[in-house]
Amino acid sequence: MTHPFPIAPIFPALLLAFLLPGLSGAQPTLPVEPDEETRLEEIYDHEASMVMFLYSLKGTEEVDYVVGRKVWEHQRSVYGNPVYYLEPYPLFYWWNHTMWNDPEQDGVNGNELVYKEDVDFDATRYKPCLFNGQRC
């Protein structure tokens, strides 16, 4: 007796969909870096020589997306303010409690790697940058 449709090819596809969710597309896709309108703050990390940009995608003033760009060079402007020359694209992204690494620094295009899951971004670990008592 033959079945109206073949069952054999369906079973492996279902097995892959349930056992390997990363291959089936169930893993959320990393959003591209948002526009500056949603940026809440910039933090310079002197130890890592990076500038972190903190965003609120939901517009709730709560940080829910962070990118980190490597600093090529930094100097002071004629007015004494810090000026940073950055990589055009981030080295890492933090979103949805997951840290993503983009070693090619070519923007969000699908080649980003999950670096660590179930991690919260803690902005309080960075000391505020002050120059003459004012925030940088």
N, CA and C atoms as a LAMMPS dump frame, in Angstrom:
ITEM: TIMESTEP
0
ITEM: NUMBER OF ATOMS
408
ITEM: BOX BOUNDS ff ff ff
-5.0000000000000000e+02 5.0000000000000000e+02
-5.0000000000000000e+02 5.0000000000000000e+02
-5.0000000000000000e+02 5.0000000000000000e+02
ITEM: ATOMS id mol type element x y z
1 1 1 N 0.841 -1.175 0
2 1 2 C 0 0 0
3 1 3 C 0.888 1.24 0
4 2 1 N 0.578 2.203 -0.819
5 2 2 C 1.354 3.442 -0.885
6 2 3 C 0.559 4.585 -0.257
7 3 1 N 1.305 5.511 0.313
8 3 2 C 0.678 6.686 0.925
9 3 3 C 0.449 7.741 -0.141
10 4 1 N -0.556 8.597 0.056
11 4 2 C -0.814 9.636 -0.941
12 4 3 C 0.346 10.629 -1.065
13 5 1 N 1.151 10.775 -0.036
14 5 2 C 2.335 11.619 -0.124
15 5 3 C 3.468 10.919 0.624
16 6 1 N 4.69 11.111 0.2
17 6 2 C 5.806 10.406 0.831
18 6 3 C 6.107 10.964 2.223
19 7 1 N 6.197 10.093 3.217
20 7 2 C 6.452 10.488 4.593
21 7 3 C 7.955 10.584 4.86
22 8 1 N 8.732 9.765 4.208
23 8 2 C 10.171 9.699 4.494
24 8 3 C 10.859 11.058 4.396
25 9 1 N 10.634 11.898 3.379
26 9 2 C 11.335 13.19 3.317
27 9 3 C 10.835 14.178 4.374
28 10 1 N 9.636 14.025 4.872
29 10 2 C 9.086 14.965 5.842
30 10 3 C 9.716 14.766 7.213
31 11 1 N 9.96 13.541 7.61
32 11 2 C 10.485 13.252 8.938
33 11 3 C 11.834 13.938 9.204
34 12 1 N 12.83 13.812 8.323
35 12 2 C 14.114 14.494 8.594
36 12 3 C 13.96 16.014 8.665
37 13 1 N 13.094 16.586 7.858
38 13 2 C 12.897 18.037 7.889
39 13 3 C 12.296 18.474 9.218
40 14 1 N 11.334 17.738 9.734
41 14 2 C 10.732 18.056 11.027
42 14 3 C 11.734 17.861 12.158
43 15 1 N 12.52 16.811 12.056
44 15 2 C 13.528 16.555 13.069
45 15 3 C 14.534 17.701 13.136
46 16 1 N 14.999 18.17 11.994
47 16 2 C 15.924 19.299 11.963
48 16 3 C 15.281 20.564 12.506
49 17 1 N 14.027 20.795 12.184
50 17 2 C 13.339 22.006 12.636
51 17 3 C 13.212 22.051 14.152
52 18 1 N 13.012 20.899 14.802
53 18 2 C 12.838 20.879 16.254
54 18 3 C 14.149 20.742 17.006
55 19 1 N 15.088 19.997 16.475
56 19 2 C 16.331 19.757 17.186
57 19 3 C 17.395 20.81 16.914
58 20 1 N 17.363 21.443 15.774
59 20 2 C 18.365 22.433 15.406
60 20 3 C 17.696 23.76 15.058
61 21 1 N 17.166 24.486 16.059
62 21 2 C 16.429 25.708 15.755
63 21 3 C 17.278 26.77 15.076
64 22 1 N 18.606 26.798 15.319
65 22 2 C 19.451 27.786 14.657
66 22 3 C 19.482 27.606 13.152
67 23 1 N 19.401 26.36 12.689
68 23 2 C 19.41 26.104 11.254
69 23 3 C 18.045 26.312 10.626
70 24 1 N 16.996 26.251 11.433
71 24 2 C 15.664 26.371 10.865
72 24 3 C 15.182 27.809 10.796
73 25 1 N 16.008 28.762 11.267
74 25 2 C 15.623 30.158 11.195
75 25 3 C 14.878 30.637 12.425
76 26 1 N 14.806 29.834 13.491
77 26 2 C 14.078 30.225 14.688
78 26 3 C 14.846 31.254 15.508
79 27 1 N 16.149 31.344 15.321
80 27 2 C 16.938 32.317 16.064
81 27 3 C 16.612 33.716 15.549
82 28 1 N 16.357 34.675 16.472
83 28 2 C 16.006 36.015 16.01
84 28 3 C 17.148 36.649 15.233
85 29 1 N 16.797 37.407 14.235
86 29 2 C 17.773 38.085 13.399
87 29 3 C 18.182 39.39 14.067
88 30 1 N 19.473 39.654 14.084
89 30 2 C 19.999 40.872 14.676
90 30 3 C 19.543 42.079 13.869
91 31 1 N 18.908 43.065 14.519
92 31 2 C 18.511 44.27 13.781
93 31 3 C 19.734 45.112 13.407
94 32 1 N 19.61 45.88 12.347
95 32 2 C 20.695 46.782 11.956
96 32 3 C 20.799 47.902 12.979
97 33 1 N 21.945 48.559 12.987
98 33 2 C 22.146 49.656 13.931
99 33 3 C 21.126 50.761 13.655
100 34 1 N 20.426 51.204 14.694
101 34 2 C 19.367 52.2 14.492
102 34 3 C 19.913 53.597 14.212
103 35 1 N 19 54.482 13.843
104 35 2 C 19.351 55.881 13.596
105 35 3 C 19.711 56.574 14.907
106 36 1 N 20.356 57.719 14.781
107 36 2 C 20.789 58.458 15.957
108 36 3 C 19.642 58.938 16.836
109 37 1 N 18.439 59.044 16.288
110 37 2 C 17.301 59.536 17.072
111 37 3 C 17.005 58.641 18.27
112 38 1 N 17.366 57.365 18.181
113 38 2 C 17.088 56.443 19.272
114 38 3 C 18.291 56.272 20.198
115 39 1 N 19.373 57 19.931
116 39 2 C 20.579 56.888 20.746
117 39 3 C 20.363 57.61 22.079
118 40 1 N 20.683 56.916 23.159
119 40 2 C 20.528 57.483 24.494
120 40 3 C 21.828 58.054 25.042
121 41 1 N 22.937 57.359 24.743
122 41 2 C 24.203 57.737 25.359
123 41 3 C 25.361 57.148 24.578
124 42 1 N 26.52 57.758 24.766
125 42 2 C 27.769 57.238 24.228
126 42 3 C 28.719 57.06 25.402
127 43 1 N 29.41 55.932 25.422
128 43 2 C 30.35 55.649 26.498
129 43 3 C 31.699 55.301 25.876
130 44 1 N 32.736 55.971 26.344
131 44 2 C 34.091 55.644 25.892
132 44 3 C 34.72 54.695 26.893
133 45 1 N 35.152 53.529 26.438
134 45 2 C 35.829 52.552 27.268
135 45 3 C 37.317 52.657 26.965
136 46 1 N 38.041 53.296 27.876
137 46 2 C 39.464 53.535 27.67
138 46 3 C 40.255 52.229 27.626
139 47 1 N 39.892 51.257 28.469
140 47 2 C 40.621 49.986 28.516
141 47 3 C 40.521 49.224 27.203
142 48 1 N 39.338 49.175 26.62
143 48 2 C 39.137 48.434 25.374
144 48 3 C 39.348 49.303 24.147
145 49 1 N 39.554 50.591 24.347
146 49 2 C 39.676 51.553 23.242
147 49 3 C 38.472 51.43 22.294
148 50 1 N 37.295 51.529 22.898
149 50 2 C 36.034 51.42 22.161
150 50 3 C 35.072 52.506 22.602
151 51 1 N 34.19 52.858 21.704
152 51 2 C 33.066 53.719 22.045
153 51 3 C 31.808 52.888 21.89
154 52 1 N 31.004 52.866 22.96
155 52 2 C 29.732 52.157 22.941
156 52 3 C 28.606 53.162 22.714
157 53 1 N 27.708 52.801 21.827
158 53 2 C 26.522 53.614 21.579
159 53 3 C 25.326 52.843 22.119
160 54 1 N 24.602 53.464 23.031
161 54 2 C 23.462 52.836 23.685
162 54 3 C 22.176 53.378 23.078
163 55 1 N 21.284 52.477 22.685
164 55 2 C 20.044 52.849 22.004
165 55 3 C 18.826 52.323 22.763
166 56 1 N 17.708 52.958 22.485
167 56 2 C 16.412 52.457 22.935
168 56 3 C 15.548 52.259 21.695
169 57 1 N 15.48 51.028 21.214
170 57 2 C 14.69 50.74 20.015
171 57 3 C 13.208 50.956 20.265
172 58 1 N 12.768 50.705 21.498
173 58 2 C 11.349 50.838 21.842
174 58 3 C 10.968 52.269 22.188
175 59 1 N 11.963 53.149 22.34
176 59 2 C 11.683 54.531 22.689
177 59 3 C 11.258 54.717 24.132
178 60 1 N 11.66 53.793 25.017
179 60 2 C 11.249 53.841 26.415
180 60 3 C 12.313 54.436 27.316
181 61 1 N 13.405 54.961 26.756
182 61 2 C 14.542 55.468 27.523
183 61 3 C 15.261 54.353 28.279
184 62 1 N 14.959 53.109 27.948
185 62 2 C 15.653 51.964 28.516
186 62 3 C 16.556 51.377 27.438
187 63 1 N 17.825 51.134 27.789
188 63 2 C 18.786 50.609 26.819
189 63 3 C 18.398 49.185 26.442
190 64 1 N 18.19 48.964 25.13
191 64 2 C 17.86 47.619 24.656
192 64 3 C 18.678 47.213 23.433
193 65 1 N 19.653 48.055 23.05
194 65 2 C 20.511 47.753 21.906
195 65 3 C 21.803 48.541 22.09
196 66 1 N 22.938 47.865 21.962
197 66 2 C 24.244 48.511 22.147
198 66 3 C 25.17 48.056 21.034
199 67 1 N 25.973 48.981 20.527
200 67 2 C 27.034 48.619 19.583
201 67 3 C 28.347 49.166 20.119
202 68 1 N 29.438 48.499 19.776
203 68 2 C 30.767 48.951 20.178
204 68 3 C 31.673 49.07 18.977
205 69 1 N 32.25 50.261 18.798
206 69 2 C 33.173 50.509 17.693
207 69 3 C 34.578 50.736 18.246
208 70 1 N 35.565 50.149 17.545
209 70 2 C 36.965 50.373 17.91
210 70 3 C 37.368 51.81 17.558
211 71 1 N 38.22 52.384 18.405
212 71 2 C 38.729 53.738 18.201
213 71 3 C 40.071 53.651 17.49
214 72 1 N 40.178 54.335 16.362
215 72 2 C 41.455 54.406 15.651
216 72 3 C 42.398 55.356 16.38
217 73 1 N 41.853 56.524 16.693
218 73 2 C 42.66 57.584 17.284
219 73 3 C 41.727 58.516 18.045
220 74 1 N 42.253 59.136 19.076
221 74 2 C 41.48 60.164 19.761
222 74 3 C 42.388 61.339 20.101
223 75 1 N 41.791 62.499 20.14
224 75 2 C 42.531 63.723 20.437
225 75 3 C 41.561 64.74 21.011
226 76 1 N 42.043 65.892 21.348
227 76 2 C 41.201 66.973 21.863
228 76 3 C 41.015 68.02 20.78
229 77 1 N 39.798 68.562 20.71
230 77 2 C 39.532 69.64 19.766
231 77 3 C 40.166 70.928 20.297
232 78 1 N 40.118 71.991 19.519
233 78 2 C 40.676 73.27 19.963
234 78 3 C 39.938 73.802 21.188
235 79 1 N 38.723 73.294 21.428
236 79 2 C 37.941 73.704 22.595
237 79 3 C 38.143 72.766 23.786
238 80 1 N 38.983 71.73 23.611
239 80 2 C 39.279 70.815 24.701
240 80 3 C 38.379 69.607 24.776
241 81 1 N 37.44 69.467 23.851
242 81 2 C 36.53 68.317 23.862
243 81 3 C 37.183 67.121 23.178
244 82 1 N 36.87 65.909 23.644
245 82 2 C 37.447 64.727 22.995
246 82 3 C 36.84 64.505 21.602
247 83 1 N 37.701 64.09 20.68
248 83 2 C 37.286 63.749 19.32
249 83 3 C 37.793 62.34 19.056
250 84 1 N 36.885 61.457 18.615
251 84 2 C 37.228 60.061 18.374
252 84 3 C 37.09 59.737 16.896
253 85 1 N 38.081 59.05 16.355
254 85 2 C 38.022 58.54 14.99
255 85 3 C 37.751 57.045 15.11
256 86 1 N 36.595 56.622 14.61
257 86 2 C 36.097 55.266 14.849
258 86 3 C 36.064 54.432 13.585
259 87 1 N 36.018 53.114 13.792
260 87 2 C 35.742 52.196 12.685
261 87 3 C 34.355 52.511 12.141
262 88 1 N 34.14 52.331 10.839
263 88 2 C 32.821 52.654 10.28
264 88 3 C 31.706 51.724 10.764
265 89 1 N 32.046 50.478 11.111
266 89 2 C 31.036 49.522 11.565
267 89 3 C 31.447 48.931 12.912
268 90 1 N 30.469 48.537 13.722
269 90 2 C 30.767 47.986 15.048
270 90 3 C 31.492 46.647 15.001
271 91 1 N 32.225 46.397 16.089
272 91 2 C 32.869 45.107 16.311
273 91 3 C 31.925 44.174 17.053
274 92 1 N 31.09 44.738 17.932
275 92 2 C 30.125 43.909 18.637
276 92 3 C 28.78 44.611 18.747
277 93 1 N 27.772 43.791 18.955
278 93 2 C 26.395 44.241 19.157
279 93 3 C 25.849 43.525 20.382
280 94 1 N 25.005 44.189 21.129
281 94 2 C 24.277 43.553 22.225
282 94 3 C 22.804 43.855 22.008
283 95 1 N 22.006 42.795 21.932
284 95 2 C 20.568 42.937 21.718
285 95 3 C 19.87 41.668 22.197
286 96 1 N 18.723 41.853 22.808
287 96 2 C 17.891 40.724 23.223
288 96 3 C 18.671 39.757 24.134
289 97 1 N 19.449 40.324 25.058
290 97 2 C 20.239 39.56 26.033
291 97 3 C 21.272 38.647 25.371
292 98 1 N 21.721 39.03 24.184
293 98 2 C 22.729 38.259 23.46
294 98 3 C 23.797 39.209 22.943
295 99 1 N 25.067 38.814 23.102
296 99 2 C 26.163 39.59 22.545
297 99 3 C 26.604 38.934 21.242
298 100 1 N 26.692 39.742 20.202
299 100 2 C 27.077 39.292 18.868
300 100 3 C 28.434 39.882 18.527
301 101 1 N 29.246 39.128 17.819
302 101 2 C 30.562 39.56 17.383
303 101 3 C 30.557 39.647 15.864
304 102 1 N 31.119 40.72 15.347
305 102 2 C 31.246 40.881 13.897
306 102 3 C 32.715 41.133 13.581
307 103 1 N 33.531 40.053 13.522
308 103 2 C 34.975 40.239 13.34
309 103 3 C 35.351 40.915 12.026
310 104 1 N 34.489 40.843 11.027
311 104 2 C 34.791 41.508 9.76
312 104 3 C 34.391 42.982 9.78
313 105 1 N 33.664 43.394 10.788
314 105 2 C 33.211 44.779 10.946
315 105 3 C 32.649 45.334 9.644
316 106 1 N 31.666 44.61 9.102
317 106 2 C 31.065 45.012 7.831
318 106 3 C 29.573 45.307 7.959
319 107 1 N 29.114 45.569 9.169
320 107 2 C 27.704 45.88 9.382
321 107 3 C 26.873 44.61 9.482
322 108 1 N 25.622 44.788 9.883
323 108 2 C 24.72 43.645 10.04
324 108 3 C 24.331 43.134 8.664
325 109 1 N 24.807 41.935 8.348
326 109 2 C 24.486 41.333 7.05
327 109 3 C 24.336 39.818 7.131
328 110 1 N 24.27 39.278 8.36
329 110 2 C 24.055 37.849 8.523
330 110 3 C 25.295 37.05 8.881
331 111 1 N 26.481 37.66 8.804
332 111 2 C 27.687 36.899 9.136
333 111 3 C 28.135 37.125 10.585
334 112 1 N 27.296 37.757 11.402
335 112 2 C 27.622 37.984 12.804
336 112 3 C 27.541 36.662 13.564
337 113 1 N 28.359 36.536 14.594
338 113 2 C 28.416 35.316 15.387
339 113 3 C 27.919 35.607 16.798
340 114 1 N 27.164 34.675 17.354
341 114 2 C 26.735 34.82 18.739
342 114 3 C 27.953 34.582 19.62
343 115 1 N 28.304 35.585 20.407
344 115 2 C 29.456 35.489 21.301
345 115 3 C 29.042 34.935 22.659
346 116 1 N 27.922 35.464 23.196
347 116 2 C 27.446 34.998 24.491
348 116 3 C 25.956 35.273 24.605
349 117 1 N 25.229 34.294 25.142
350 117 2 C 23.79 34.433 25.328
351 117 3 C 23.472 34.654 26.801
352 118 1 N 22.257 35.111 27.065
353 118 2 C 21.78 35.355 28.43
354 118 3 C 22.713 36.292 29.194
355 119 1 N 23.049 37.412 28.591
356 119 2 C 23.916 38.404 29.214
357 119 3 C 23.229 39.769 29.145
358 120 1 N 23.309 40.497 30.255
359 120 2 C 22.763 41.846 30.284
360 120 3 C 23.896 42.844 30.121
361 121 1 N 23.605 43.956 29.492
362 121 2 C 24.596 45.016 29.335
363 121 3 C 24.547 45.891 30.579
364 122 1 N 25.688 46.069 31.224
365 122 2 C 25.768 46.836 32.454
366 122 3 C 26.557 48.114 32.201
367 123 1 N 25.849 49.211 31.973
368 123 2 C 26.505 50.487 31.688
369 123 3 C 27.163 51.072 32.932
370 124 1 N 26.782 50.611 34.108
371 124 2 C 27.343 51.173 35.337
372 124 3 C 28.792 50.757 35.562
373 125 1 N 29.281 49.77 34.834
374 125 2 C 30.673 49.355 35.016
375 125 3 C 31.653 50.337 34.374
376 126 1 N 31.151 51.249 33.564
377 126 2 C 32.003 52.231 32.902
378 126 3 C 31.965 53.538 33.68
379 127 1 N 33.125 54.09 33.928
380 127 2 C 33.205 55.37 34.614
381 127 3 C 32.839 56.474 33.633
382 128 1 N 32.067 57.448 34.074
383 128 2 C 31.731 58.536 33.155
384 128 3 C 32.981 59.339 32.781
385 129 1 N 33.056 59.734 31.554
386 129 2 C 34.166 60.55 31.083
387 129 3 C 33.889 61.995 31.49
388 130 1 N 34.801 62.57 32.276
389 130 2 C 34.657 63.952 32.71
390 130 3 C 35.869 64.748 32.259
391 131 1 N 35.617 65.956 31.804
392 131 2 C 36.677 66.868 31.429
393 131 3 C 36.335 68.225 32.026
394 132 1 N 37.165 68.687 32.922
395 132 2 C 36.901 69.928 33.655
396 132 3 C 35.553 69.879 34.358
397 133 1 N 35.211 68.694 34.881
398 133 2 C 33.961 68.54 35.63
399 133 3 C 32.73 68.35 34.764
400 134 1 N 32.883 68.392 33.442
401 134 2 C 31.746 68.223 32.535
402 134 3 C 31.862 66.9 31.822
403 135 1 N 30.699 66.304 31.474
404 135 2 C 30.694 65.052 30.721
405 135 3 C 31.282 65.278 29.341
406 136 1 N 32.034 64.308 28.886
407 136 2 C 32.666 64.381 27.549
408 136 3 C 31.644 64.144 26.461
